[in-house]
Amino acid sequence: MKLSREYLTALFLALGLILMGGCTVASGQKSAGEFVDDSVISTQVKTALIKDDTVRASEINVETYKGEVQLTGYVSSRAAANRAVELTRQIKGVTSVRDDMQIR
């Protein structure tokens, strides 16, 4: 059976589209670039917390998703929590800060 050139072209085009669909990012997932950006933001926040004398960085966990930073953990005072939020807001790329820290 002889396959026509048009049939083969259509077949390869369909296969290419199917394979390219597997490379797209599903809804709710981060692309590689977003993952790197979020990792950089988290690192910069953690560095700012370590450098500050008011905050004990070891008490605070930092997670970033698409520029939104979530701070969790147990801190010694409300002043320390407020300072952590303030420092986080100063980092380039931070779109919002969720303060989920608890006071001991």
PLY file of the C-alpha trace (Angstrom):
ply
format ascii 1.0
element vertex 104
property float x
property float y
property float z
element edge 103
property int vertex1
property int vertex2
end_header
0.00 0.00 0.00
1.40 3.31 -1.07
0.94 6.32 1.25
0.48 9.69 -0.35
2.74 12.59 0.47
-0.22 14.63 1.82
-1.22 11.79 4.14
2.32 11.54 5.56
2.53 15.30 6.00
-0.78 15.37 7.87
0.31 12.42 10.02
3.60 14.07 11.01
1.84 17.37 11.68
-0.69 15.64 13.96
2.07 13.79 15.81
4.03 17.01 16.23
1.03 18.82 17.70
0.37 15.95 20.11
3.99 15.91 21.26
4.11 19.69 21.66
0.98 19.54 23.80
2.94 17.46 26.29
5.42 20.29 26.71
2.87 22.84 27.88
2.43 23.72 31.54
-0.80 22.47 33.08
-3.03 24.91 34.91
-1.77 25.51 38.45
1.79 24.36 37.72
4.85 26.54 37.43
7.07 26.77 34.40
10.81 26.27 34.84
11.33 30.03 34.75
8.74 30.66 37.43
10.29 27.94 39.60
13.70 29.60 39.33
12.23 33.06 40.02
10.42 31.76 43.10
13.59 30.03 44.33
15.54 33.28 43.94
12.88 35.23 45.82
12.83 32.67 48.66
16.63 32.80 48.91
16.65 36.60 48.97
13.96 36.68 51.68
15.84 34.14 53.80
19.08 36.13 53.35
17.36 39.36 54.44
15.95 37.59 57.50
19.38 36.20 58.43
21.03 39.64 58.15
18.44 41.33 60.39
19.09 41.51 64.15
15.39 41.65 65.10
14.43 38.41 63.41
15.61 34.87 64.14
15.64 33.46 60.64
15.80 29.89 61.92
12.27 30.32 63.32
10.74 31.27 59.95
10.00 29.10 56.94
9.76 30.81 53.55
7.78 29.45 50.60
7.15 31.30 47.35
4.63 30.57 44.62
4.40 32.90 41.62
5.77 35.82 43.65
3.49 35.28 46.64
5.58 34.61 49.74
4.21 32.66 52.69
5.98 33.03 56.02
5.33 30.28 58.58
6.84 29.16 61.86
6.93 30.18 65.49
8.45 33.55 66.31
9.25 35.04 69.69
7.28 38.30 69.29
4.80 40.18 67.13
7.56 42.74 66.45
9.73 39.98 64.94
6.83 38.78 62.76
6.07 42.32 61.59
9.75 42.93 60.79
9.91 39.68 58.78
6.88 40.78 56.73
8.41 44.24 56.23
11.72 42.77 55.03
9.93 40.37 52.70
7.92 43.15 51.05
11.18 44.93 50.17
12.42 42.05 48.00
12.12 42.58 44.25
9.58 40.21 42.68
7.42 39.78 45.78
3.80 40.40 44.82
2.25 39.69 48.22
3.11 38.32 51.65
1.05 35.86 53.69
1.86 36.06 57.39
1.08 32.65 58.85
3.59 32.94 61.69
2.59 32.06 65.25
3.78 33.85 68.39
5.25 31.63 71.12
0 1
1 2
2 3
3 4
4 5
5 6
6 7
7 8
8 9
9 10
10 11
11 12
12 13
13 14
14 15
15 16
16 17
17 18
18 19
19 20
20 21
21 22
22 23
23 24
24 25
25 26
26 27
27 28
28 29
29 30
30 31
31 32
32 33
33 34
34 35
35 36
36 37
37 38
38 39
39 40
40 41
41 42
42 43
43 44
44 45
45 46
46 47
47 48
48 49
49 50
50 51
51 52
52 53
53 54
54 55
55 56
56 57
57 58
58 59
59 60
60 61
61 62
62 63
63 64
64 65
65 66
66 67
67 68
68 69
69 70
70 71
71 72
72 73
73 74
74 75
75 76
76 77
77 78
78 79
79 80
80 81
81 82
82 83
83 84
84 85
85 86
86 87
87 88
88 89
89 90
90 91
91 92
92 93
93 94
94 95
95 96
96 97
97 98
98 99
99 100
100 101
101 102
102 103
